[in-house]
Amino acid sequence: MENQIVKPLETVGGEELLEMQLPPKEFVIEGLLPKGLAMIVGATKIGKSFLSLQVALAVSSGEMLWSFPTNKGHVLYLALEDDLARLQKRVKDMDDNATNNVRFAILAERLHQGLIEQMTSFITDYPDTNLVIIDTLQHIRDNEKKAGGNLYAQDYSELMMLQRFALDNSIAILLVHHTSKTKFRDPLEAASGSNGITAALDTYWLINRPNREDNLAKMTVVSRDYGVSVFKIEMQSNGEWKMIEGQAYEKEKTNQYVSIIAFYLHFFVWADLDDLQPYVTNPTKLIEDIKACGIEPKFNFNSRRIKIELNAHHDQLEGLGIMFDGTRRKGDERLLIFTPITDENMLPYEVKPRKLFDDIKVTIDKLCDVNDDMTTQTYIGQNLDSVVTDDDKSENDITPPVSEVSSLMSLLSQINVNDPDAGDKLVMAAAKSIEAKCAREGTPITPFEDFCKAQEEKERKKKEAEIKYIDVKFSDAAKEISVPAEIKVSLSGKNKIDAAVIFLKAFLLRARLKSA
């Protein structure tokens, strides 16, 4: 040891760590199964294999598992306790439209005798593989205790080999394993073997079905990164498990800093430019410029936190069509560099820009592109039949400055940008925000819901005039009578969005947003 050269530790400072742009956690099943090493644990013949097959079929087809979206890819299923006849029946019962994206093998080598090489070969043949299921763990283990060896160390070493393989190849490996025969308090103590098995896992699923005659079971999910979740699941007649109780999948909301900055860049910096160039600024100036445009965030927009938040959520910014670089300095000044993602620089990035801002721009164009002689019929104000025109200066002609209109876009932080209906939801949120603002300022305005009811009543009367009467026969009466038809109209979906656009138009009649 005296002459041995010891490599110095590579360390990262706290400030450096906060400034790193690290890749987001990747999932095979969003919010439920991240890439890495996972395990399903349960008693013998309790339904573990059925659940693992259900997972395989969902991922291979890109279909949801319960309310959780999957990322489609090839799946390797090592059914080491089954034969092809049993597999055929189970797959037919669960999904007779199964594709070749899920591939089965009933024989495989052990972990130290060629399994790693077999999995490597499979991934080479099917490079979009994102999930390998091994049913069961016991069939691939060495199973020979080394003389004088430590059982915990041996278990941990074997499992870490699989975990490292999963992370190196950007896949999830899902092991199926049995529970121990001893009683347990902690779910992690349920797995057969030493604690070295669960110590190496990234994700752990425990199925607890106390009564085999009852199809209900409790599933506990323990994640290294996301804590503990508990679900009540029920086995169906075809072997599939159905979620009865538990928190449904929720997509992470757009970070507030990301939403405000992205809106500012798209609508005020790059809106009218044909040649989009990187935007270079610093935190203090960025806040000043944003507020100068009238965007007032509904939270403490702190210059010290901007870089930290953008580094932590840079993937969301890329999802909105913007690359962020916060590594450069000019003297002691930290620079923030925002580059629009275009066709020319999109190739290195897996995330393509969302169309949300394009959708919003189209909506704003429709609201704001008003000719000087245009007259707009509205149902807003104290008089539902009022008319707002450029020549009308009545109290119902409410035309807020551009700053107040643009400040509504801070609502984007409350909208999931990955939602295909995000643009419509933003319009609805803007309508309700204007209503609340006018109420605070004492401006006369018909509440949005009352406006919708008026529209519904108008439509109901229109339909009522078209339908006169219908005949109704009562089973306990010997005669037939005629009664007026009951006409019900309810604004929903696209109709309610259109109503919100009309509602907003009275306020945006003369507002001029600088939009592309």
Steps between C-alpha positions, in 0.01 A plus 500: 500500500796731556583536130145485373384814320154590621285695257365817666127532557297680237271738683222740405423813700149585616477806274642302208245225559210746488631642172525161327257418222440133574275279285151440641406160635383275217200272542375186332164555674464868586490559875510128577797318344819701437795358311728301729444187708150417628335202667149359542475304825212280609407162638491191279212489248374840612494667156853636459550346156163627381595855602844477339341372176246783514792745533680338204195521273429862595858619440543306175186662356541844658165464676432630851539287809199619699530880482878495448637569148767264366793570270472250217793272425602138457458281808696183576299268725694211654218266611728249669222320691259463205462319170377647171152350535441674834639828364280475191186463711589789730585734212182402314289569808665835569568638153438301184640795301847462653781591258852370450626797703477267798727196459496197728767252602445202730871413533792728594848473649576588860634837601867395519477255210397709199175686584663843468634405157155370394329823604769704326443305178123556524543876544734504201232331288222720640657837587169653611477252789405674822386214725626152596283288731658203679246258647640392741821631659578161651545342155792725405690507831816310576319333794827363638605669822868573496688341791556760769324761288266764626143437382411871497811581294430219255134604450594864464780423251268298275223758501742789444627322188147512361444857616818620332406319179155665502637851551783456249252391233225747596239232567298368791552147628197370690569196718222272628579365845336317790427620851672351803313274740565727795267777611598852404412854604689691235402414139870482408542215749251282309741388226659159543874515570720754672452876500771512234230420241281802568797730569598488132152579364382828356131402513317240707144370454343284771172318435326399823192282448408360842202296382553296184125463459472878483620666181592821683862577586707786635794613288771707666747680273826621655723719283854614567409842356125541551413355838214260576165453323222258593236360264207265536485268198258228396566199276255461213376174349761516221789543744543876457527719807274804523579799720213563742650766726817707495637825370458530124785615281564873502736660253749739655378857459708752312737682731390860562834648397499294182148604400553872552839512327385284210196721444713815508754361252246367251265799507726798561855407395461272199141573391572724198846374407566300184855415605478363852815564701606396852385740769778591745419672828557477874249421779446860613450639150275211404262581786504871411423428134219259581334742740542783247275296267233494765541138604458490876561146634273390783799389708831642619698517174845485659815568295705273727272204426462540124812305405436226758142450382594501131783252555270268693223522238695552179316204344170689539656801330617279213146362481389858431758544225785670691852385586654650811867556582593650837867402507654817359611812681601851406735605776309440824170515316307179433360479150178329401495386137171389342511346153182426302478141377460500122514240225874563472593429863225254595683179409707457819189530714248226562232743615340690216350844570136490602241678291341666800630851429400473136148409611489792743624739233224389264244561774640844580513588131130419472425710806719798415491523121218757493447743212427863582141474375428163659192458719491213746179357644548392860293395798723662758418784736188611680303479175545157342420643156759778516717572199869585532646704215797725448268801514315392814649646815241365743584341832459158337787570259774357720836509323785436742854593405729242346681456832189372675412264217850353486510453875226241458753276334662434836213253526710274281682386813176331604457321168660168403681582174493135395119501507365517141218721630737739679426790263125469557548475877710816492218686323254382766737601778548842340123555481457420868802712590353804324171442680678494838705809415197701398317392814791625715503835320121542508470492119146396389518156340274201460671200669632249250276217623194729475610590150515128414154444650365782283653333196347167605157658545524664159587167340225321695233741373627454148466121523168522681357690204611219269347215706131538585382201699573133558258222594549327835311181592440425869489129583236546771264705287274393220549817303784684336575860575733749341743704709751763397847362432760591761790666323831512685805676364840501664811673375797268513819416315559709187178698547606625842845592367331702224290672765815588692654649185191721448515595867864605469457684173309786659805574712762446234323697229767768480781324685800445279728216613835476329440151368631318194 
